[in-house]
């Protein structure tokens, strides 16, 4: 059954508890919070903790501590992805029933070797927007019986979406409504192209769901109407729109804000201790200082096309 879109705007900040929050996280959290307040909407915090090898309780506690210090308030209860693995598994089963996913067993080393061998001929291997080589899709053409046998062996494998078949099933062009600025300054209706990502992973034997699958399920079930996040996820929206269409999920409005970069010009990571919220607090900064650093009052203004 399709999920109805709520009338009240709903925003969310969804960090992973695998490290301390930094200025980039602060920008995203504050912009989400302030846009929700300006539109009379709701602000949610979601914990994306599927990766149990890296996510730790102390980092989750630190997230709430940092957000509280920043002066942000959110609704309870908190949604944790680790509490909803059955929902992601059910969505994957739906895609299996449609014949749109297949098990893949190639290791990273095997993929690297195949790509290197192919590029010896002088032809560049296609790569996704993040620069990673597209999966060769060796298992894609196996019969359903052979694919079932492959996944039943119990060995390490992933479930990948056959993106070409999925796009063909959708049967019409995909777009999303963008109220922020993309890498080239686009705004309004953006054409989505999921094929640039190749056959992305939706689940692995050691991880029950990928970011792509879980995020669209969570956003739909939480009634998120406005997805506000960093520009590094701009191109991933193409895959998210494909999954939303396949699973009959509502389409949110997207707003991709600028990234906070380090001295080397790269996106901040959780290893950047000097830009961590806790470190800045310990150095004597106040929440107002963080807002001033990030120019949040200007970036939290509501674009007119987001109100419609």
Backbone torsions as a table, in degrees:
resi	resn	phi	psi	omega
1	UNK	NA	132.6	176.8
2	UNK	-62.1	147.6	-179.8
3	UNK	-94.3	128.6	-178.2
4	UNK	-74.3	144.9	178.1
5	UNK	-82.0	128.4	179.1
6	UNK	-69.5	152.7	179.6
7	UNK	-75.0	-34.2	-179.3
8	UNK	-80.9	133.3	179.2
9	UNK	-60.5	139.8	179.7
10	UNK	-129.9	125.0	178.5
11	UNK	-117.0	158.6	178.9
12	UNK	-147.1	148.7	170.4
13	UNK	-116.9	125.4	-169.3
14	UNK	-129.3	78.4	179.8
15	UNK	-82.8	159.4	171.9
16	UNK	-100.8	131.6	-178.8
17	UNK	-82.1	60.4	179.1
18	UNK	-116.7	18.9	178.8
19	UNK	168.9	178.4	-179.8
20	UNK	-82.4	149.5	178.2
21	UNK	-69.4	144.7	176.7
22	UNK	-120.8	-173.7	-175.8
23	UNK	-60.7	-32.5	177.6
24	UNK	-63.8	-41.7	176.2
25	UNK	-64.3	-41.4	-179.0
26	UNK	-60.0	-42.4	178.9
27	UNK	-58.5	-48.7	-178.0
28	UNK	-64.2	-43.6	-179.3
29	UNK	-63.7	-45.5	-176.5
30	UNK	-67.8	-42.2	179.8
31	UNK	-63.3	-43.9	176.5
32	UNK	-58.9	-49.2	-178.0
33	UNK	-60.1	-46.7	-175.1
34	UNK	-71.8	-36.7	178.1
35	UNK	-67.0	-39.2	177.8
36	UNK	-62.1	-44.1	-179.9
37	UNK	-63.7	-41.8	-177.8
38	UNK	-66.9	-28.1	-178.8
39	UNK	-98.3	6.1	-178.5
40	UNK	66.4	31.9	-176.0
41	UNK	-104.8	-169.4	-178.5
42	UNK	-107.1	146.1	177.9
43	UNK	-119.5	122.7	-178.8
44	UNK	-114.2	151.6	168.9
45	UNK	-117.0	129.1	179.2
46	UNK	-121.3	136.7	178.9
47	UNK	-99.6	116.5	-178.5
48	UNK	-96.6	90.1	-169.9
49	UNK	-120.2	36.3	180.0
50	UNK	-66.6	-36.3	-179.2
51	UNK	-76.4	89.2	-174.7
52	UNK	-71.8	-14.9	178.9
53	UNK	-78.1	-24.2	-176.8
54	UNK	-112.0	-25.2	-178.2
55	UNK	-81.8	133.6	-175.7
56	UNK	-134.2	145.6	-177.9
57	UNK	-57.6	-36.0	-178.3
58	UNK	-66.1	-31.3	177.0
59	UNK	-72.4	-35.5	176.8
60	UNK	-63.7	-45.1	178.1
61	UNK	-60.3	-38.8	-179.7
62	UNK	-66.2	-35.0	177.5
63	UNK	-59.3	-49.4	-179.1
64	UNK	-64.4	-37.1	178.7
65	UNK	-63.1	-45.8	-179.1
66	UNK	-66.1	-43.2	-179.0
67	UNK	-65.7	-39.0	177.5
68	UNK	-63.9	-43.5	178.6
69	UNK	-61.2	-35.2	179.0
70	UNK	-71.1	-8.5	178.0
71	UNK	88.8	18.7	-178.2
72	UNK	-94.0	144.5	176.9
73	UNK	-126.2	142.2	-176.3
74	UNK	-139.0	167.6	-178.7
75	UNK	-80.1	151.3	172.3
76	UNK	-111.8	154.2	1.0
77	UNK	-81.4	161.3	175.7
78	UNK	-76.2	137.8	174.1
79	UNK	-92.3	128.5	175.4
80	UNK	-115.0	129.7	-177.5
81	UNK	-60.4	-33.6	-177.8
82	UNK	-63.2	-15.4	178.4
83	UNK	-88.1	-3.1	-171.5
84	UNK	-131.8	31.0	-177.4
85	UNK	-62.0	-29.9	-179.9
86	UNK	-64.8	-31.8	179.5
87	UNK	-69.7	-38.6	178.6
88	UNK	-69.4	-37.8	178.0
89	UNK	-63.8	-39.1	179.3
90	UNK	-65.4	-39.8	178.0
91	UNK	-64.5	-40.6	177.6
92	UNK	-62.6	-39.7	178.6
93	UNK	-62.1	-38.9	177.0
94	UNK	-59.6	-42.8	-179.8
95	UNK	-68.9	-34.0	175.3
96	UNK	-63.6	-43.8	179.7
97	UNK	-62.3	-29.3	176.7
98	UNK	-78.1	-9.4	-177.4
99	UNK	73.9	29.8	-173.7
100	UNK	-106.6	-1.3	178.4
101	UNK	-127.6	158.0	178.6
102	UNK	-145.8	152.9	179.2
103	UNK	-80.4	138.2	177.9
104	UNK	-124.7	140.6	-175.3
105	UNK	-123.9	0.3	-178.9
106	UNK	-67.1	132.6	177.2
107	UNK	-79.8	167.3	177.2
108	UNK	-59.9	-37.4	178.5
109	UNK	-64.2	-40.5	179.1
110	UNK	-67.0	-40.0	178.1
111	UNK	-64.1	-44.7	179.8
112	UNK	-60.6	-42.1	-179.7
113	UNK	-66.0	-42.1	179.7
114	UNK	-64.9	-41.4	179.4
115	UNK	-64.9	-43.5	-179.8
116	UNK	-62.4	-41.7	-180.0
117	UNK	-64.6	-38.7	179.9
118	UNK	-69.3	-36.8	-175.9
119	UNK	-78.0	-11.6	174.4
120	UNK	-60.3	-29.5	-179.1
121	UNK	-73.6	-9.5	-179.8
122	UNK	98.7	-7.0	178.7
123	UNK	-91.1	121.7	-179.9
124	UNK	-68.3	140.3	177.3
125	UNK	-77.0	136.6	179.5
126	UNK	-62.6	142.0	-178.0
127	UNK	-129.1	153.8	-179.2
128	UNK	-81.3	174.6	-178.3
129	UNK	-58.8	-20.5	176.9
130	UNK	-88.6	-2.6	178.1
131	UNK	93.7	-0.3	179.7
132	UNK	-84.1	142.7	179.2
133	UNK	-64.6	140.7	177.6
134	UNK	-65.8	147.3	-179.5
135	UNK	-65.3	135.6	-176.7
136	UNK	-62.9	-23.7	178.3
137	UNK	71.8	31.8	-176.2
138	UNK	-58.9	-35.4	-176.0
139	UNK	-88.6	-6.1	-173.7
140	UNK	-59.2	-37.9	-174.5
141	UNK	-89.4	2.1	177.0
142	UNK	-66.0	153.8	175.9
143	UNK	-66.7	162.0	179.4
144	UNK	-60.8	-36.6	178.8
145	UNK	-65.0	-42.0	179.7
146	UNK	-67.4	-38.0	177.6
147	UNK	-65.7	-41.3	178.9
148	UNK	-63.7	-39.7	178.4
149	UNK	-65.4	-37.8	-179.5
150	UNK	-64.2	-43.9	-177.7
151	UNK	-75.7	-19.5	-177.2
152	UNK	-86.1	-4.6	-177.1
153	UNK	-70.6	-20.9	-179.8
154	UNK	87.1	-3.6	178.2
155	UNK	-77.8	172.1	179.9
156	UNK	-62.5	128.7	177.9
157	UNK	-156.4	164.8	176.1
158	UNK	-125.5	157.3	171.6
159	UNK	-104.7	121.9	-178.5
160	UNK	-114.8	147.6	176.7
161	UNK	-85.1	134.4	173.0
162	UNK	-78.6	91.9	-167.8
163	UNK	-65.9	-35.2	179.0
164	UNK	-64.7	-44.0	178.7
165	UNK	-66.1	-38.2	179.9
166	UNK	-65.5	-42.7	178.5
167	UNK	-63.6	-39.7	178.6
168	UNK	-64.6	-36.2	179.5
169	UNK	-66.9	-39.8	177.8
170	UNK	-61.0	-41.6	169.8
171	UNK	75.1	4.0	177.4
172	UNK	-150.0	164.0	-176.5
173	UNK	-66.0	144.7	178.3
174	UNK	-104.2	140.6	177.4
175	UNK	-139.2	168.0	167.3
176	UNK	-141.2	155.4	179.7
177	UNK	-92.2	118.2	-175.2
178	UNK	-113.2	122.4	178.0
179	UNK	-107.8	-2.9	174.5
180	UNK	-98.5	-150.2	178.8
181	UNK	-124.2	127.0	176.1
182	UNK	-81.7	-176.9	-178.0
183	UNK	-57.1	-27.6	-179.0
184	UNK	-108.3	11.5	177.8
185	UNK	85.3	14.7	-179.3
186	UNK	-66.5	158.2	172.1
187	UNK	-151.1	167.1	-178.5
188	UNK	71.3	-132.8	-170.8
189	UNK	-82.9	120.8	-176.3
190	UNK	-112.4	134.3	176.6
191	UNK	-76.4	127.9	179.1
192	UNK	-93.5	141.9	177.7
193	UNK	-134.4	85.9	-178.1
194	UNK	-64.0	-22.8	-175.1
195	UNK	-64.8	-20.7	-179.4
196	UNK	-67.7	-14.9	179.9
197	UNK	-93.9	-12.0	-176.0
198	UNK	67.4	-159.8	-175.4
199	UNK	-84.9	84.0	-175.1
200	UNK	-69.2	154.9	178.7
201	UNK	-76.7	134.0	175.1
202	UNK	-107.7	-21.6	-179.7
203	UNK	-163.5	150.0	175.8
204	UNK	-129.1	160.5	179.6
205	UNK	-63.5	-22.6	178.5
206	UNK	-106.1	4.7	177.6
207	UNK	-149.5	114.7	-171.3
208	UNK	-66.7	-15.9	179.1
209	UNK	-156.2	149.7	174.6
210	UNK	-90.0	168.7	175.7
211	UNK	-56.3	-46.2	-175.0
212	UNK	-57.9	-46.2	-176.5
213	UNK	-72.0	-48.2	-174.9
214	UNK	-66.7	-35.2	-175.1
215	UNK	-68.3	-37.4	-179.7
216	UNK	-72.6	-34.2	177.0
217	UNK	-66.1	-48.4	-178.8
218	UNK	-61.1	-47.0	-178.2
219	UNK	-60.5	-40.1	-179.8
220	UNK	-67.0	-47.7	-176.0
221	UNK	-71.2	-24.0	176.4
222	UNK	-90.8	0.3	178.4
223	UNK	69.6	27.8	-178.3
224	UNK	-67.1	123.8	-178.8
225	UNK	-99.9	-25.5	-177.2
226	UNK	-131.3	114.2	177.0
227	UNK	-95.8	108.5	-179.3
228	UNK	-111.2	117.4	-174.9
229	UNK	-155.6	175.8	-175.5
230	UNK	-70.5	158.0	-177.6
231	UNK	-65.9	-16.4	178.2
232	UNK	-66.9	-16.3	179.2
233	UNK	-103.7	8.9	-178.3
234	UNK	-56.1	-51.5	-176.2
235	UNK	-71.3	-26.4	178.8
236	UNK	-64.3	-19.1	179.5
237	UNK	-58.7	-28.9	178.8
238	UNK	-61.0	-44.3	178.0
239	UNK	-67.1	-39.0	-178.6
240	UNK	-65.5	-39.3	177.9
241	UNK	-66.7	-36.0	177.2
242	UNK	-63.5	-47.5	-179.8
243	UNK	-64.6	-38.4	178.1
244	UNK	-61.7	-42.3	-179.9
245	UNK	-67.1	-42.2	-178.3
246	UNK	-65.7	-35.7	-174.6
247	UNK	-99.6	10.8	178.5
248	UNK	57.7	45.3	179.7
249	UNK	-102.7	150.2	-179.6
250	UNK	-67.8	154.6	-179.1
251	UNK	-98.2	115.6	175.7
252	UNK	-79.8	168.4	169.1
253	UNK	-83.1	141.2	-179.0
254	UNK	-112.0	142.7	178.6
255	UNK	-141.2	107.0	-178.4
256	UNK	-101.8	116.2	-177.5
257	UNK	-93.8	168.2	-179.2
258	UNK	-64.3	161.3	176.9
259	UNK	-96.0	150.1	172.0
260	UNK	-90.6	121.3	-174.5
261	UNK	-104.4	151.2	176.7
262	UNK	-83.9	-179.9	179.9
263	UNK	-58.7	-26.3	180.0
264	UNK	-86.3	3.7	178.6
265	UNK	83.2	3.6	-179.2
266	UNK	-99.2	159.2	176.4
267	UNK	-60.1	141.8	178.8
268	UNK	-64.9	148.3	173.4
269	UNK	-124.7	169.9	-178.3
270	UNK	-70.8	-6.0	175.4
271	UNK	-85.8	-8.0	177.7
272	UNK	-79.0	80.4	-175.1
273	UNK	-60.0	-33.1	-175.3
274	UNK	-73.3	-14.3	177.3
275	UNK	-106.9	8.1	178.3
276	UNK	-70.3	143.8	-179.3
277	UNK	-60.7	-42.6	-179.8
278	UNK	-62.5	-40.9	-179.7
279	UNK	-66.4	-39.4	178.5
280	UNK	-67.1	-38.3	177.1
281	UNK	-64.0	-43.3	179.8
282	UNK	-65.0	-27.5	179.7
283	UNK	-80.6	-0.2	175.4
284	UNK	102.4	3.2	179.1
285	UNK	-72.9	153.1	176.3
286	UNK	-108.7	161.2	178.2
287	UNK	-52.9	-36.5	178.4
288	UNK	-62.5	-32.7	177.9
289	UNK	-65.2	-39.3	-179.5
290	UNK	-64.6	-43.9	177.4
291	UNK	-61.9	-39.8	179.6
292	UNK	-65.3	-40.4	177.6
293	UNK	-60.4	-36.8	-171.7
294	UNK	-96.9	-2.8	-179.1
295	UNK	55.1	37.3	-175.0
296	UNK	-64.5	-34.3	-179.2
297	UNK	-56.4	-38.7	179.1
298	UNK	-72.9	-43.4	-174.6
299	UNK	-75.0	-15.3	-180.0
300	UNK	-89.7	0.1	176.5
301	UNK	-63.8	144.4	-177.8
302	UNK	-84.8	118.2	174.7
303	UNK	-60.5	141.2	-177.7
304	UNK	-58.6	-34.5	-177.9
305	UNK	-75.7	-6.8	175.9
306	UNK	-84.8	-16.9	-176.9
307	UNK	-84.6	-15.7	-175.8
308	UNK	-84.9	NA	NA
